[in-house]
Amino acid sequence: MKLTFSVIKADIGGYVGHSDTHPEVVNTVRSVVEEEVKKGNLIDMDILTCGDDIAIVMTHTHGVDSEIVHGIAWRAFEKGTEVAKKLKLYGAGQDLLTDAFSGNIKGLGPGVAEMEFEERPSEPVIVFFADKTSPSAWNLPLYEMFADPMNTAGLVIDPKMHDGYTFEVLDVYTGKAVKLSTPAELYDLLALIGSVGKYVVKNVYRNYDGEIAATASTQRLSLMAGQYVGKDDPVMIVRAQSGFPAVGEILEPFARPWIVEGWMRGSHNGPLMPVSFEDARPSRFDGPPRVIAAGYQVAEGKLVGPTDLFKDPAFDKARQSAQDMADILRRQGIFEPHRLPAEEMEYTTLPKILKKLEGRFYDLEEQRLDKDQVLEKEDMD
């Protein structure tokens, strides 16, 4: 029996501002999905929160892109939005870009990550969930998990991993994707995914047998809505152990923070801080960006867990490093490189400010020539 592991997330209202989720909203979403487990439409479910976002974790046998499963998530978020509006939470329903569900939640606002596989004798799965950042936040850790032997020793010493992995990379502007096999095409892969504003890793497959190893949400809200409506706050599913990277190898990239786009108003670069479930409440300048790691054992489709994998004090240094990096970047204020470059700011609210000024720009060279002509005429007079 093939099992489908689905994670669908949305921001349907922040408490307070963009920092947290309200328990009543979370419980409403949970109750809707729990009812579907009782009906037999799902095998199991869980709810995760990170900042002002809610993720629904579901196991089932309907396959990816299932109208049944996507419809469950949509209804749950709609019900949660009703509560968020009653509580006057900030941005209530902001990730629901339409009032009409059309059979698939993709393109409607919520982020989606799903994979289908045959359950192994032991099936550890890690769900990563980030707030105040974009899907490209996963590019660097996925590279290190599945292509960097200095991070993942299994690439060298595990026969099932030794052939490497294939990365499916999506161009978020064209919707086109390309598959690149590592280690043979490693440099080609890095040439693309280093451009984090344009390319994101969608899926990773094991070369040994083509088995899926990881999948990530790649929805960009600004491109779907045509304007800034919040950052994308992505989710990612990674399978661990027995021919895949060990849990420790999967977590290791997060021991050294790196810079991601997002943070305040989706307009700034900042460090991605690995935190426990309890600390996934970004408030300093609406950040810094946070990520949690929820570890599950999957047993006959049932979710055993989650365990809070970043609660380990071994990540304390990473958290302190992220704080130090945040201090350095905040010193820049509204100046780049803390603020995103101009091409990324096109998808924020900044264009509305620039629109006011567009009629006031003038050609400096023409103005100089006009002035010279006036002076020349005065000399002639």
C-alpha positions in Angstrom: 0.0 0.0 0.0 1.3 3.4 -1.0 1.0 6.0 1.7 0.7 9.7 1.0 2.2 12.2 3.5 0.8 15.7 3.0 1.6 19.0 4.8 -0.6 22.0 3.9 0.0 25.3 5.6 -1.6 28.8 5.7 -1.6 32.1 7.5 -5.2 32.8 8.4 -4.7 35.4 11.1 -1.9 36.5 13.4 -2.0 36.9 17.2 -0.7 39.6 17.9 0.3 41.1 14.7 2.4 38.5 12.9 3.9 36.8 15.9 1.7 33.8 16.9 -1.5 31.8 16.3 -4.5 32.0 18.6 -5.5 28.8 20.3 -9.1 29.1 19.3 -8.1 29.3 15.6 -5.8 26.4 15.9 -8.3 24.2 17.8 -11.0 25.0 15.1 -8.7 23.9 12.3 -7.8 20.8 14.3 -11.4 19.8 15.0 -12.3 20.0 11.3 -9.4 17.7 10.3 -10.0 15.3 13.2 -13.5 14.8 12.0 -12.2 13.6 8.7 -10.0 11.0 10.4 -13.1 9.7 12.2 -14.9 9.5 8.8 -12.1 7.5 7.4 -11.0 10.1 4.8 -7.6 10.3 6.5 -5.5 7.8 8.4 -4.0 10.3 10.8 -3.4 14.0 11.3 -1.5 16.5 13.4 -1.3 20.3 13.6 1.9 22.3 13.8 2.3 26.1 14.3 5.2 28.4 13.5 4.8 32.1 14.1 1.4 33.1 12.7 1.2 30.0 10.4 -0.7 26.8 10.8 0.3 23.5 9.1 -1.9 20.5 8.8 0.0 17.2 8.7 -2.0 14.3 7.1 -1.4 10.7 6.1 -3.8 9.0 3.7 -4.0 6.8 0.6 -5.5 9.3 -1.9 -2.2 10.2 -3.5 -0.8 13.7 -4.1 -3.0 16.5 -5.3 -6.1 14.7 -4.0 -9.3 16.8 -4.2 -10.5 15.1 -1.0 -7.4 16.0 1.0 -7.0 19.5 -0.4 -10.7 20.1 0.2 -10.3 19.0 3.9 -7.4 21.6 4.4 -9.4 24.3 2.6 -12.5 23.8 4.7 -10.4 23.7 7.9 -8.7 27.0 7.0 -12.0 28.6 6.1 -13.5 27.6 9.5 -10.4 28.9 11.2 -10.6 32.1 9.3 -14.2 32.7 10.5 -12.8 32.5 14.1 -9.9 34.7 13.2 -12.2 37.4 11.9 -14.4 37.3 15.0 -11.3 37.8 17.1 -10.2 40.6 14.7 -6.8 38.9 14.2 -4.4 40.6 11.9 -4.5 39.5 8.3 -7.4 37.1 8.9 -7.6 34.7 6.0 -4.7 36.4 4.1 -3.5 33.2 2.5 -6.9 32.3 1.1 -6.7 34.2 -2.1 -10.2 33.2 -3.4 -13.5 32.3 -2.0 -13.9 29.3 -4.2 -12.2 26.0 -3.9 -11.8 24.4 -7.3 -10.6 20.9 -6.4 -6.9 21.6 -5.8 -5.5 24.1 -3.2 -2.4 24.9 -5.3 -2.4 28.4 -6.6 -5.1 29.5 -4.1 -2.6 30.7 -1.4 -1.8 27.9 1.0 1.6 26.1 0.8 1.7 22.4 -0.1 4.3 19.7 0.3 3.3 16.1 -0.4 5.0 12.8 -1.2 3.9 9.2 -1.8 5.9 6.2 -0.8 5.8 2.6 0.4 6.2 2.6 4.1 9.5 1.0 5.2 9.9 -1.3 8.3 11.0 1.9 10.1 9.8 5.2 8.6 11.3 8.4 10.2 10.0 11.6 8.6 10.9 15.1 9.6 8.6 18.1 8.8 10.4 21.4 8.7 8.2 24.5 9.0 9.5 28.1 8.7 8.0 31.5 9.3 9.0 34.9 7.9 10.9 33.5 4.9 10.4 32.1 1.4 10.7 28.6 -0.3 14.3 29.3 -1.3 15.2 29.0 2.4 15.4 25.3 1.8 17.9 25.4 -1.1 21.1 25.5 1.1 20.1 22.8 3.6 18.8 20.5 0.9 22.1 20.8 -0.9 24.0 20.0 2.2 21.7 17.1 3.3 21.8 15.4 -0.1 24.9 16.5 -2.0 27.6 17.6 0.5 29.7 14.7 1.9 31.2 17.1 4.4 27.8 17.3 6.0 26.3 13.9 5.1 28.8 11.0 5.7 26.3 8.6 4.2 27.0 9.9 0.7 30.4 8.3 1.1 29.8 5.2 3.2 26.2 4.1 2.6 25.9 2.0 -0.6 22.3 3.1 -1.2 23.3 6.8 -1.0 26.7 6.5 -2.8 25.1 7.1 -6.2 23.9 10.5 -5.1 20.5 12.2 -5.5 18.6 14.0 -8.2 17.3 17.5 -7.5 14.1 18.8 -9.2 14.6 22.6 -9.4 11.7 25.0 -10.2 11.9 28.4 -11.8 9.2 30.2 -9.8 8.7 32.8 -12.6 8.2 30.5 -15.6 6.8 27.4 -13.8 9.4 25.3 -15.6 11.5 22.7 -13.8 14.7 20.8 -14.5 16.2 17.7 -12.9 19.9 17.7 -12.1 21.8 14.6 -10.9 24.5 14.8 -8.2 27.4 14.5 -7.9 27.7 14.6 -11.7 25.8 17.8 -12.2 26.6 19.4 -8.8 28.0 22.6 -10.2 25.1 23.1 -12.5 22.8 22.6 -9.5 24.6 25.2 -7.5 24.6 27.6 -10.4 20.8 27.6 -10.2 19.9 27.3 -6.6 22.3 29.9 -5.5 19.9 32.4 -7.2 17.4 32.1 -4.4 15.0 34.7 -5.8 14.4 32.6 -9.0 15.1 29.0 -8.4 13.8 26.7 -5.6 14.3 22.9 -4.9 10.9 21.2 -5.3 11.8 17.5 -4.9 14.9 15.3 -4.2 15.1 11.7 -5.4 17.6 8.9 -4.6 19.5 7.9 -7.7 19.9 4.3 -6.4 16.2 3.5 -7.1 14.4 6.8 -7.9 12.8 6.8 -4.4 11.6 10.2 -3.2 13.7 11.6 -0.3 12.4 15.1 0.2 9.8 17.6 -1.0 9.1 21.3 -0.3 6.4 23.8 -0.8 7.3 26.2 -3.6 4.3 28.6 -3.7 5.2 32.3 -3.8 2.2 34.3 -2.6 3.3 37.6 -4.3 3.4 35.9 -7.7 0.0 34.3 -7.2 -1.7 37.5 -5.9 0.2 40.0 -8.1 1.1 42.0 -5.0 2.6 41.5 -1.6 0.2 39.7 0.7 2.6 38.1 3.2 5.7 35.9 3.0 5.4 32.3 1.9 6.5 30.6 5.2 7.4 27.2 3.6 7.2 23.6 4.7 9.4 20.7 3.8 9.2 16.9 4.3 12.4 14.9 4.6 12.6 11.1 5.0 15.4 9.8 7.2 17.6 6.8 7.8 18.0 3.4 5.9 19.2 4.7 2.6 18.5 8.3 3.3 20.5 10.8 5.4 20.4 10.1 9.2 18.4 12.3 11.4 21.5 14.0 12.6 22.8 14.6 9.0 19.4 16.2 8.1 19.5 18.5 11.1 23.2 19.4 10.8 22.8 22.3 8.2 20.7 24.2 10.7 23.6 24.2 13.3 25.1 27.1 11.3 22.6 29.8 10.5 22.5 31.3 7.0 20.8 34.4 5.5 17.3 34.1 4.0 14.9 36.6 2.5 11.7 37.6 4.4 11.7 38.9 8.0 9.9 42.3 8.4 7.2 43.0 5.7 8.8 40.2 3.6 11.4 42.9 2.6 14.6 42.1 4.5 17.4 39.5 4.7 17.9 37.8 8.0 19.3 34.7 9.7 17.1 31.5 9.8 17.0 30.6 13.5 16.3 26.9 14.5 14.0 26.9 17.5 11.9 24.7 19.7 8.1 24.6 19.2 7.8 26.9 22.2 10.1 29.5 20.8 8.5 29.7 17.3 7.0 33.1 18.1 9.0 35.7 16.2 8.6 39.2 17.6 11.8 41.1 17.2 11.3 43.2 14.1 8.7 40.5 13.4 11.6 38.0 13.4 14.2 36.9 13.0 13.0 34.1 10.6 12.3 30.9 12.5 12.3 27.2 11.7 11.0 24.2 13.7 11.7 20.5 13.0 9.0 18.0 13.9 10.1 14.4 13.9 7.6 11.6 13.3 7.7 7.8 13.2 5.2 6.6 10.7 3.6 3.2 11.7 0.9 1.8 9.4 0.1 5.4 8.4 -0.2 6.6 12.0 1.9 9.5 13.2 3.9 8.7 16.2 5.1 12.0 17.6 6.1 14.7 17.0 9.3 15.0 18.8 10.7 18.6 19.0 14.1 18.1 17.3 15.5 21.6 17.7 14.8 21.6 21.4 18.3 20.1 21.8 20.7 22.5 23.6 23.2 21.6 20.9 21.5 24.2 18.8 21.9 26.9 21.4 25.0 28.2 19.6 23.2 28.4 16.3 20.5 30.5 18.1 23.1 32.8 19.5 24.9 33.1 16.1 21.5 34.0 14.6 21.1 36.7 17.2 24.5 38.1 16.4 23.8 38.1 12.7 20.5 39.8 13.3 22.3 42.6 15.3 24.7 43.2 12.4 21.9 43.3 9.8 19.6 45.5 11.9 22.4 48.0 12.0 21.8 48.6 8.3 18.2 49.7 8.9 16.4 50.3 5.7 19.6 50.1 3.6 20.6 47.1 1.5 21.8 44.4 2.1 19.4 44.2 5.1 16.6 45.4 2.9 16.1 43.1 -0.2 17.5 44.2 -3.6 15.3 46.3 -5.9 14.1 43.4 -8.1 12.7 41.6 -5.0 11.1 44.8 -3.6 8.9 44.9 -6.7 6.8 42.3 -5.0 6.3 44.3 -1.8 4.4 47.5 -1.1 7.3 49.7 -2.1 6.0 50.2 -5.7 3.1 52.1 -4.4 5.5 54.6 -2.9 7.6 54.8 -6.1 4.3 55.4 -8.1 3.9 58.7 -6.3 7.3 59.9 -7.4 7.5 58.7 -11.0 6.3 62.0 -12.4 9.0 63.9 -10.5 12.0 62.2 -12.1 13.8 64.2 -14.7 16.8 63.8 -17.1 19.8 65.3 -15.3 21.8 65.6 -18.5 19.0 67.4 -20.4 18.6 69.8 -17.5 22.3 70.6 -17.6 22.2 71.2 -21.4 19.1 73.5 -21.0 21.0 75.4 -18.3 24.0 75.8 -20.6 21.9 77.1 -23.4 20.3 79.7 -21.1 23.8 80.9 -20.0 25.0 81.0 -23.6 22.0 83.1 -24.6 22.6 85.5 -21.6 26.3 85.9 -22.7 25.1 86.8 -26.2 22.8 89.4 -24.9 
